[in-house]
Amino acid sequence: MHKREFLRTLGGASLGVMFSPALLARYAAMPAQEVAEDEAFWAAIRGKYRLTPDYINLENGYYSMQSEPVLDAFVGHVRSINVQASRYMRTRQTDDKLRVRTRLAKLAGVSPEELIITRNTTESLDTVIAGYDWKPGDEAVMAFQDYGAMLDMFKLQARRHGVVNRVVSVPVDPRSDDEVVQTYANAITPKTRLLMVCHLVNITGHVLPVRAIADMAHSRGVDVMVDGAHAFAQMSFAIPDLGCDYYGASLHKWLGAPLGAGILYVKQDKIAKLWPIYADEGMAETDIRKLNHTGTHPVHTDLGIENAIDFHESIGIARKEARLRFLQQHWTKQVRGVPKIVLNTPADPKRTCAIANVGIEGMKPADLAKTLLDRYKVWTVAIDSTPANVHGVRVTPQLFTTPAELDVFAKALKEIAA
Ligand SMILES: Cc1ncc(COP(=O)(O)O)c(C=O)c1O
């Protein structure tokens, strides 16, 4: 499908094609919070996904399926590049990637010169961690609730360069931002160089006060790297508002891009000091593309990102965020306070969005996940981490999830707990 054609019709997914002019005008005038609860609107969006009837998918956090229009466009890119082969690679690849980078930069609110397209959050953040000129005794701060791959990457720096890692534990349901900020502040010493913090903790759904943490760390001379795997394209923000130095995210989660797409943001004045993992002598020290020499890779994925942005923008981030928070609240409200049901997610809606985690006293998370699937056909993922203090199943609805599906899940939880 030609790009112009996709943009005109979004494969039948642009709101102009989905709704009558009268309905369209009504939605345009409606605040996002109200659209969030308008089931007719979301039923039309749900219609753009091909869902399995075999189970209710509440595990959309690992990666989220592409909508049908995005998938169709992506398959078109695969076919088209297969025909053009090296001619595409030699004549168009670079320009196309730069164009997609510019669109992503706009979405992130940063300059294109501060952004690269990567394969995923792991590659983005590990590029930063490995890019530091670590000296023995240098310190880094992170949390037990961070993602395992990055924690492992810091452990590798400890073994290789003698870096000292200070690991904090984020409270599950803090009374204030200050409580969280103080948790990180307590781990900083004069030797701390880098602090890693999750924008949204993947195992609990906790949205952390990143700006306040970054300001505190900067006042102590510490760089801040944010793991935005789950926040980007789920919540409305611009990266500069967070005040961080580095930001990594995956696009195959909440943007609904093809598998294997991510971004890395590096603040302009931090680029020069990072060592690339793969050398590229053709790039200046101050050009972020020096961190982006991947060799030959699936370029059709990069093209699919643009279609995913079109689909995402046709819905709008404000509506998306409001709907996802509404869905999470819809089921957590039904079970919070029920005997034996433990929510491992803050109660304050401002500290959450789509994701939440729930456990049942006396039941192993793996058994809970199995019972939910075998008996109720609800697909979740068990999280059982003693260091992170999280024991439950992670529940991640998506734009196509219905409140009725979440009612099935909430009822199942109550039955199991009883
Ligand atoms: C918080 C967090 N960081 C990083 C990652 C890694 O993402 P990816 O596998 O796309 O690199 C994940 C994946 O779920 C995550 O939840």
Ligand as a Chemical Component Dictionary entry (heavy atoms), coordinates in Angstrom:
data_LIG
# 
_chem_comp.id                   LIG 
_chem_comp.type                 NON-POLYMER 
_chem_comp.pdbx_formal_charge   0 
_chem_comp.three_letter_code    LIG 
# 
loop_
_chem_comp_atom.comp_id 
_chem_comp_atom.atom_id 
_chem_comp_atom.alt_atom_id 
_chem_comp_atom.type_symbol 
_chem_comp_atom.charge 
_chem_comp_atom.model_Cartn_x 
_chem_comp_atom.model_Cartn_y 
_chem_comp_atom.model_Cartn_z 
_chem_comp_atom.pdbx_ordinal 
LIG C1 C1 C 0 10.377 -1.910 32.267 1  
LIG C2 C2 C 0 10.911 -2.664 31.097 2  
LIG N1 N1 N 0 12.103 -2.335 30.624 3  
LIG C3 C3 C 0 12.641 -2.963 29.558 4  
LIG C4 C4 C 0 11.970 -3.968 28.926 5  
LIG C5 C5 C 0 12.612 -4.650 27.758 6  
LIG O1 O1 O 0 11.893 -4.402 26.603 7  
LIG P1 P1 P 0 12.382 -5.083 25.259 8  
LIG O2 O2 O 0 12.314 -6.555 25.479 9  
LIG O3 O3 O 0 11.419 -4.594 24.232 10 
LIG O4 O4 O 0 13.773 -4.639 25.052 11 
LIG C6 C6 C 0 10.718 -4.351 29.376 12 
LIG C7 C7 C 0 9.983  -5.446 28.726 13 
LIG O5 O5 O 0 8.921  -5.847 29.088 14 
LIG C8 C8 C 0 10.181 -3.684 30.489 15 
LIG O6 O6 O 0 8.977  -4.017 30.962 16 
# 
loop_
_chem_comp_bond.comp_id 
_chem_comp_bond.atom_id_1 
_chem_comp_bond.atom_id_2 
_chem_comp_bond.value_order 
_chem_comp_bond.pdbx_ordinal 
LIG C1 C2 SING 1  
LIG C2 N1 SING 2  
LIG C2 C8 DOUB 3  
LIG N1 C3 DOUB 4  
LIG C3 C4 SING 5  
LIG C4 C5 SING 6  
LIG C4 C6 DOUB 7  
LIG C5 O1 SING 8  
LIG O1 P1 SING 9  
LIG P1 O2 DOUB 10 
LIG P1 O3 SING 11 
LIG P1 O4 SING 12 
LIG C6 C7 SING 13 
LIG C6 C8 SING 14 
LIG C7 O5 DOUB 15 
LIG C8 O6 SING 16 
# 
